[in-house]
Amino acid sequence: MEIQPTPVHRSRIDGPTAWKGTDFSNASQWCYRLSPAVIEEFDRSLTEIQREAKPIANLTSSDFNVPSFLADAAALRREIRSGRGFVLLKGLPRERYSDEEARIIYWGFGALLGKAVPQNVKGDVLYSVRNEGVDLAREYGTIGARTSKTSLGLNYHTDSAPIMAGFFPDIVGLLALNTAKSGGESAIISGATLHNIVLEERPDLLDRLYAPYHFDRRAELPPGEAPTLLAPVFTCRNGIAIRYLRFYIPKGHELVGVPLTAADVEPLDFIDSVMTRPELPVAFAMEQGDMQFINNVFILHSRTAFEDHAEPERRRHLVRLWLE
């Protein structure tokens, strides 16, 4: 499997996609608070969906009669697609809903932003991000052994960089059903800003970042497909796109027997070092009921390591959507 490279983009990227965290004076600039009217409309839709016993995966935007939200949904889609690339929805009264009811409402918000796609070889479209005790050192290379099933911190990445389960989502959503005892904070960075910094400080590295690397796909490999994806980190078709999860690149090159050279590694080390600069990210802790939606084409995201509560029912549990 291969993603075709594009010519190297050698001009600075300006506009709303190229931001730094320090550009925002406060969180209200990227948060959307649900109004009582919107919550009431989703509640009525939830009651009707439960009455008809519709399976969640069969629900579409037409199952959610939420006229108070439609104009804002269109504006949020534009913001995610071609604006800053992210939004955090707040104000869902999590204590009012069972886990399944919260999932249905979350699915409704997702359905108004895009179409859900599978996230693993089983075809799950709602995916639980929680610590299930996966030992990556021992289990890596087997289906389902993914960092999302651990309590480890995650470096900046795009979801499904190797095209897990056959999909690279445009939008990634997360719903916080439960939060951790400590840790687990989110942070995001603009890939357009990252590209600008490489262009300004190390333009000699761009050629390699626009040339393909092997990304390991074995954590969720559809039957009969190639075990690596050959793809560049950066492409530029209708704007800058970034595909990155550092962990999968050395694993992919080991798998195909093509060792990474110093010239291969230096650009990756440089962008990793840039992403530690404190002025670049927007960082936040999700609260119960919060929903984040980010553009997976030009936004990278991460999380800190976390400690769970002792009680199983209180442990950190996020629900992920991949949307196209």
C-alpha positions in Angstrom: 0.0 0.0 0.0 1.3 3.4 -0.9 0.5 7.1 -0.7 1.9 9.0 -3.6 4.3 11.9 -2.8 3.6 15.4 -3.9 6.0 18.2 -4.9 7.6 19.9 -1.9 5.7 23.0 -0.8 8.3 25.7 -0.3 6.1 28.8 0.6 5.0 29.9 4.1 1.5 28.8 5.0 -0.6 31.7 6.3 -4.2 31.8 7.5 -6.2 30.2 10.3 -4.7 26.7 9.9 -1.3 27.9 10.9 -1.6 28.8 14.6 0.4 28.6 17.8 -1.2 28.0 21.2 0.0 31.5 22.3 -2.2 33.0 19.6 -5.3 32.2 21.8 -5.9 34.4 24.7 -8.3 32.0 26.4 -10.1 28.7 26.0 -13.4 30.4 25.0 -11.9 31.0 21.5 -11.9 27.2 20.8 -14.7 26.0 23.1 -18.3 25.7 22.2 -20.8 25.5 25.1 -24.0 23.6 24.5 -27.1 25.7 25.2 -30.1 24.3 27.2 -32.1 24.4 24.0 -29.7 22.2 22.1 -29.4 19.7 25.0 -33.2 19.6 25.2 -33.5 18.8 21.4 -30.9 16.0 21.7 -32.8 14.7 24.7 -36.0 14.5 22.7 -34.2 12.8 19.9 -32.7 10.3 22.3 -36.1 9.4 23.7 -37.4 8.8 20.1 -34.4 6.7 19.2 -34.8 4.6 22.4 -38.5 4.2 21.7 -37.8 2.8 18.2 -34.9 0.7 19.5 -32.6 1.8 16.6 -29.1 0.4 16.7 -26.6 3.2 17.2 -24.5 2.3 14.1 -27.7 2.7 11.9 -28.4 6.3 13.1 -27.9 9.2 10.7 -28.2 12.9 11.1 -31.8 12.7 10.2 -32.5 10.8 13.5 -31.5 13.9 15.4 -34.1 16.7 15.2 -31.9 19.5 16.5 -32.9 22.7 14.7 -31.3 25.0 17.3 -27.9 23.4 16.5 -27.9 23.1 12.7 -26.4 26.5 11.9 -23.7 26.1 14.6 -23.0 22.6 13.3 -22.3 24.0 9.8 -20.0 26.6 11.3 -18.2 24.1 13.4 -17.7 21.9 10.3 -16.1 24.8 8.5 -13.9 25.7 11.4 -12.7 22.1 11.7 -12.2 21.6 8.0 -10.6 24.9 7.0 -10.2 27.0 10.1 -8.2 26.3 13.2 -9.1 22.7 12.9 -10.4 21.8 16.3 -13.2 22.4 18.8 -14.1 21.3 22.3 -17.8 20.9 23.0 -18.7 21.5 26.7 -21.8 21.5 28.8 -23.2 18.0 28.2 -24.7 17.0 31.6 -22.9 13.6 31.8 -24.6 12.6 35.1 -28.0 12.7 33.4 -27.1 9.8 31.0 -26.1 6.2 31.0 -23.0 5.3 29.1 -25.1 4.1 26.2 -27.2 7.2 26.2 -24.1 9.4 26.2 -22.8 7.4 23.2 -26.0 8.0 21.3 -25.9 11.7 21.8 -22.2 11.8 20.9 -22.9 9.8 17.8 -25.5 12.5 16.9 -23.0 15.3 17.1 -20.6 13.2 15.0 -23.3 12.5 12.4 -23.8 16.3 12.0 -20.0 16.6 11.2 -19.3 13.6 9.1 -19.7 9.9 8.4 -18.3 7.3 10.9 -15.8 4.8 9.5 -14.4 1.6 11.1 -11.5 1.8 13.5 -10.4 -1.9 13.7 -10.6 -5.1 11.7 -13.8 -6.0 13.6 -15.5 -3.0 12.1 -16.2 -1.1 15.3 -17.2 2.5 14.7 -17.3 3.5 18.4 -13.9 2.7 19.9 -13.1 2.7 23.6 -9.8 4.4 24.5 -8.9 3.1 27.9 -6.2 1.2 29.7 -6.8 -2.5 29.1 -3.4 -3.6 30.3 -1.8 -4.1 26.9 2.0 -4.6 27.2 3.4 -3.1 24.0 6.8 -4.5 24.5 5.5 -8.1 24.7 2.4 -7.9 22.5 3.4 -5.5 19.7 2.7 -6.9 16.3 -0.5 -8.6 17.2 -3.9 -7.3 16.3 -5.3 -4.8 18.8 -2.0 -4.1 20.5 -2.2 -0.3 20.3 -1.1 2.5 22.5 -4.7 3.6 23.0 -5.1 0.5 25.2 -2.5 1.6 27.7 -2.0 4.3 30.3 1.1 5.5 28.6 1.6 9.1 27.4 1.2 9.4 23.6 3.6 11.6 21.6 2.1 13.9 18.9 0.6 12.0 16.1 -2.3 11.7 13.6 -4.7 8.9 14.1 -4.5 5.9 11.7 -1.2 7.2 10.2 -0.6 3.7 8.7 -4.3 3.5 7.5 -5.5 1.2 10.3 -8.4 -1.0 9.2 -8.3 0.6 5.8 -9.2 4.2 6.8 -7.4 7.5 7.4 -10.1 9.7 9.0 -10.6 13.4 8.2 -11.9 14.1 11.7 -11.2 12.4 15.1 -13.7 12.8 17.9 -13.4 11.9 21.6 -16.1 11.8 24.2 -15.0 11.7 27.9 -17.3 9.2 29.7 -14.9 9.1 32.6 -11.7 10.9 33.4 -8.5 9.7 35.1 -7.6 10.0 38.7 -4.7 12.1 37.5 -3.0 12.9 34.1 -4.4 12.1 30.7 -4.4 15.7 29.5 -4.8 16.4 25.8 -2.6 18.7 23.6 -2.8 19.5 19.9 -0.4 21.2 17.5 -0.9 22.7 14.0 0.9 20.7 11.3 0.8 23.8 9.1 2.8 25.7 11.8 5.2 22.8 12.1 5.7 22.9 8.3 6.5 26.6 8.5 9.1 26.1 11.2 10.8 23.3 9.1 10.8 25.6 6.1 12.2 28.5 8.0 14.8 26.7 10.1 15.7 23.5 8.3 14.5 23.7 4.7 17.1 21.1 3.8 15.0 18.5 5.6 11.8 19.0 3.6 12.8 16.8 0.7 13.1 13.8 3.0 9.9 14.6 4.8 8.1 14.6 1.4 9.6 11.2 0.5 8.0 8.0 1.7 8.7 6.1 4.9 7.4 2.6 5.8 4.6 2.8 8.5 3.9 -0.5 10.3 0.2 -1.6 10.0 0.2 -4.8 12.0 -1.8 -3.4 15.0 -5.0 -3.5 12.8 -4.2 -5.1 9.5 -7.1 -6.1 7.2 -6.7 -9.6 5.7 -4.7 -9.7 2.6 -3.3 -6.2 2.8 0.4 -5.2 2.9 1.9 -5.0 6.5 3.4 -1.5 5.9 2.2 1.7 4.3 4.7 3.6 2.2 3.9 7.2 2.7 5.5 10.7 3.2 5.2 12.6 6.4 4.1 15.8 4.5 2.0 16.1 1.3 0.5 19.1 -0.3 -2.5 18.7 -2.5 -5.4 20.9 -1.3 -3.3 22.3 1.5 -0.7 20.8 3.8 -1.3 17.4 5.2 0.7 15.5 7.8 0.8 11.8 8.5 2.8 11.0 11.6 3.2 8.5 14.4 6.9 8.1 15.0 6.6 4.7 16.8 5.3 3.0 13.6 8.1 4.2 11.3 11.1 2.3 12.7 8.9 -0.7 13.3 7.8 -0.5 9.6 11.4 -0.3 8.4 12.5 -3.2 10.6 9.6 -5.3 9.2 10.6 -4.7 5.5 14.3 -5.0 6.2 15.2 -1.4 5.1 17.1 0.2 7.9 16.6 3.8 8.6 19.7 5.9 7.8 21.0 9.0 9.6 19.5 11.1 6.8 16.1 9.4 7.4 16.1 9.9 11.1 17.4 13.5 11.3 14.2 15.1 9.9 12.0 13.0 12.4 14.2 14.0 15.3 13.9 17.7 14.3 10.1 17.8 14.1 9.9 15.8 17.4 12.2 18.5 19.0 10.1 21.3 17.5 6.9 19.8 19.0 8.3 20.2 22.5 8.4 24.0 22.1 6.0 25.4 24.8 4.5 28.1 22.6 3.1 25.7 20.0 0.4 23.5 21.6 -3.1 24.1 22.9 -3.3 21.9 26.0 -6.4 21.1 28.0 -7.9 18.6 30.4 -11.2 17.1 29.3 -14.0 16.9 31.8 -16.8 14.3 31.9 -19.2 14.9 29.0 -16.7 17.0 27.0 -16.4 16.2 23.3 -13.4 17.2 21.2 -13.3 17.1 17.4 -10.1 17.7 15.5 -9.0 17.8 11.9 -6.8 14.7 11.5 -5.3 16.0 8.2 -3.3 18.9 9.6 -3.6 18.6 13.4 -1.5 16.4 15.6 -2.6 15.4 19.0 -1.1 13.8 22.1 -1.9 13.0 25.7 0.0 12.7 29.0 0.3 9.5 30.9 -2.4 8.9 33.4 -3.2 7.1 36.7 -6.6 5.4 36.9 -9.0 5.2 39.8 -9.0 1.9 41.7 -12.7 1.3 41.1 -13.3 -0.2 37.6 -16.5 1.8 37.0 -14.6 5.1 37.6 -11.6 4.4 35.3 -10.7 6.7 32.5 -12.8 5.9 29.5 -12.9 8.0 26.3 -15.0 7.0 23.2 -13.5 7.7 19.8 -15.1 8.4 16.5 -13.3 8.5 13.1 -15.3 10.6 10.6 -14.9 11.2 6.9 
